[in-house]
Each structure stands twice: as structure tokens, then as C-alpha cells.
Amino acid sequence: MRKFKALILGAGYRGRAYAEYAEIHPDELEIVGVADPVQAKTIPAPRYWADWRECLAERPEADIVMVTMPDDLHFEPSMAALEAGYHLLLEKPISPTEAQCREIIAKALWKRRLVFVGHVLRFSPAFARVKALIDSGEMGEVVSINHQESAGYFKVAHSYVRGIFNNSAKSSPIILAKCSHDFDLFSWWLGGRKCLKVASFGSLKHFTAANRPKGAADRCANCPPSVEKNCVWSARKMYLESTDLHYLFADPSRRAMQKVVDESRFGRCVYCCDNDVPDHQAVLMEFEGGVTVSHVMTGFTNRNMRTTRISCTKGEMFYDGSELHVNLFSGDTAKTEVPEQLRGGNYSRHGGGDLNLVAAMLRTLERGDEREICEIDRMSLLSHVISFAAERSRLEGGVTVELTD
Ligand SMILES: NC(=O)c1ccc[n+]([C@@H]2O[C@H](COP(=O)([O-])OP(=O)(O)OC[C@H]3O[C@@H](n4cnc5c(N)ncnc54)[C@H](O)[C@@H]3O)[C@@H](O)[C@H]2O)c1
């Protein structure tokens, strides 16, 4: 395997997750430079820049540019990197608008460059196993999929109420930001079949000023103890008493987390943030061949995980978040698969999906098959097109949106 060189634009949670691959496999990947105004040096590299523009302006020698900045900073750097001839590891969403997504993919196809979107779930062992079982033909044909994304009350409060993904005008609609992963799984499991129709409902039900407890302060640090003690969303509870969200921070020390609570956007009361994205949304889809899919995303769950039930003509599969149950109607091959590699509980690394994704990208580049590269580029658009259609449907009261191309 040849060694590839990469630049990282954005050294946050995702940049660090992919950089880990170079630490584990230094013979396959070298990070030759990192751009980030705040935390570039959290990733070891020989060169640093304070902004992605400064980095790309120098055209450093590298094969891959990893775009791991906030959603609204995907379009310009991706277009510039493709123009300069780099391949992209581009975090999802490709970009917040459909027109920009299409432009990036068109540019990649024109320049014959690979755009590997951060659809990490394909690379998590449980979902890859579902794909292998479908492709084996053992289950017959897929008839319907019933999928739930349990987004976890703490994760939704962190990212979609207090965090940078909380406002659809400033980042992306949540159905794109959070669920393009799931739509990618469906398209992939179904062998790239097109989605023909989409309808969606959902709203911001809970995290609004109307639900703010009487006497609550704007920041948790200033909230009266009598109010805060009954509030599960308290920033102190989430960042100081619990360590569940620490994997998202470069420095999870007690001092740093205290600062997060006292000074950052994550210390705000969940009932007075600038959030507008729904906290629950349901989507119904019809794919080619009459396959129906229902998808529910909700922030009101204890765990942050996905469950899925796939009904096929010869049997069904049910993934409950840690075990995959496979039952054939013939009755003689019911099995439950719980090997270590199927455990999806490691949500901080998507059950191994983050590192597997980098490995898959490097192997694709090594093969250098242009037809495969173009196919991957085109396929990555499918999930985004469904997301945009779902958001249009939701905003128009649940009308059915037909996808024509
Ligand atoms: N694939 C997944 O499962 C997954 C999970 C979470 C986030 N994401 C996506 O990954 C992207 C990054 O999210 P994150 O959670 O890592 O955010 P983050 O806030 O942790 O990191 C973003 C980084 O970009 C840096 N940045 C901002 N402006 C910059 C500039 N001009 N030049 C260089 N760097 C700049 C910030 O300083 C920050 O360190 C987003 O698009 C998000 O939607 C994907």
C-alpha cells in the first residue's frame, strides 16, 4: 500500500477523528498540514495555518484534503481543493444547499477526483453486515425498512440546541445534518436504487421559550439551584458531572470543561438559544421496485443509537443497537449475531466506522479505478437529494415530493 499525504481543514471533533488514522497507520497516511484558527495544533503535523484559505493558497504537496469545518464552510474550500487537483474527504453534508452539493459533485466528476463523503455508518460493522446479508440473497428481496434514529437527549441538546448545528440558516436542516447518514444507508443497502417519493413531518416541540421553567437564568451557571436541580439539560450536569460528551472536546480537563459551562455557547439554557431545527422528524420514502422505508429521528431518547428492522421476502433482520437478529421464515436459520465487531455502542467513533472510512478511501485511491471513483461521487448525492426533499415536504406541511432525476 502506498503512503498518502493529507491536509486537514478544521481540527475539531471530526478532523481529530480522521487524523487518528495517521497515528495508527503512519505507513499509510501522513498529515502534512492542518488549518484551524483555534486548535490546529491538537493534530500533530509539520505545518499549521490559521485559515483554510492560507493553506490552499500555498498548494502544499498532498493527495487528499480533508474538509472537516462547519457545514457553511464546505463549499468554497471543496471547490478550491478540487480545482487544485486534490481528492476530498468531505464531511457530510456535502454542503447546506442542493445546488452547491450538485456543483461540488459535478466539479469532482469533471476533474476526475474522488469525493469521499463522511458517511461513516456504511463502515460500521453492524450496518456493513446488514449489507452483506442483503447482497448474499439469503434474505430474498428487501420489501420494507423501518428505521429509528434515537439521537440521545444529551447529544441533541449539545449539537442541535446549543451547538453550531442548531440553526438551519447558519448550518443545515437537521434532516440533512443528522439523517443524510441514514438515507445513505438505505440507498446503499438497496444497491443504489433511486428514491422516488418522499413525505415528511416534524417540528421543534420542546426547546422553545414557552417551555422555559419559571425563574430559569439565561446561563446554567446563573440558574437558581432550586430550578437547576430539576433540569436534566443543565450544562453543569452534562459537562461536569457526566463525561459522555467529553469526546467532542480537544481538552476535556476539569478546568477546560468548567470554562465550557461558564463561557461558551454550551453553557446556555436550552430554552433560550438561537435554535430553530426540529427536535423530532419522521420521513416516509418509496424507492424503485416498490420498497417502502420509514425513518424516525427523535431527540427524546436515553441512548444515542440507531435501530432498524428490514423485512425481506424470505425473512427479517432486526438490529437493536448492539445485536443483529436474523430470522428466516423457514425457521431453521434464526440467529443472533453479537460478535465484538458488531457492537455499535462506541458512538464516539461510530463503532469503528471513522477509521474504516479512511481505510476504504485510501484503498479506493490506491486502486485508482476512474469508473469506481465516479460511481462513488454520484452515489454520495443520493442521500442529500432525499434530505432536501424531506425538508421541502416538512416545510410544506407534509406534501409528497417526487424525485425526478
Ligand atoms: N460524519 C459524522 O458522523 C459527523 C459527526 C459530527 C459532525 N460532522 C460534520 O463534520 C463537520 C465538522 O464538525 P465538528 O463536529 O468536527 O465541528 P467542530 O466545531 O468540532 O470543528 C470544526 C473546526 O473547524 C474550524 N474552523 C472554523 N473556521 C475555519 C477556517 N476558516 N479555517 C480552518 N478551520 C476552521 C473550527 O475552529 C473547528 O475547530 C461538520 O460539517 C459536521 O456536520 C460529521
The ligand as a Gaussian input file, in Angstrom:
#p B3LYP/6-31G(d) Opt

LIG

0 1
 N      -19.688000      12.061000       9.901000
 C      -20.165000      12.323000      11.100000
 O      -20.631000      11.429000      11.785000
 C      -20.150000      13.710000      11.650000
 C      -20.333000      13.911000      13.029000
 C      -20.274000      15.230000      13.512000
 C      -20.045000      16.278000      12.630000
 N      -19.914000      16.043000      11.291000
 C      -19.653000      17.145000      10.343000
 O      -18.257000      17.453000      10.425000
 C      -18.040000      18.866000      10.248000
 C      -17.247000      19.390000      11.439000
 O      -17.980000      19.155000      12.618000
 P      -17.232000      19.058000      14.031000
 O      -18.202000      18.422000      14.964000
 O      -15.874000      18.479000      13.868000
 O      -17.133000      20.625000      14.401000
 P      -16.049000      21.307000      15.345000
 O      -16.614000      22.627000      15.722000
 O      -15.609000      20.368000      16.412000
 O      -14.793000      21.534000      14.354000
 C      -14.798000      22.443000      13.298000
 C      -13.424000      23.098000      13.260000
 O      -13.332000      23.948000      12.098000
 C      -12.531000      25.045000      12.471000
 N      -12.666000      26.169000      11.556000
 C      -13.618000      27.146000      11.557000
 N      -13.350000      28.059000      10.605000
 C      -12.213000      27.658000       9.991000
 C      -11.423000      28.197000       8.937000
 N      -11.770000      29.349000       8.316000
 N      -10.302000      27.529000       8.533000
 C       -9.947000      26.388000       9.161000
 N      -10.651000      25.832000      10.183000
 C      -11.777000      26.455000      10.577000
 C      -13.010000      25.385000      13.886000
 O      -12.075000      26.190000      14.586000
 C      -13.175000      23.998000      14.484000
 O      -12.001000      23.573000      15.173000
 C      -19.434000      19.488000      10.092000
 O      -19.706000      19.670000       8.733000
 C      -20.359000      18.431000      10.683000
 O      -21.660000      18.461000      10.128000
 C      -19.937000      14.781000      10.812000

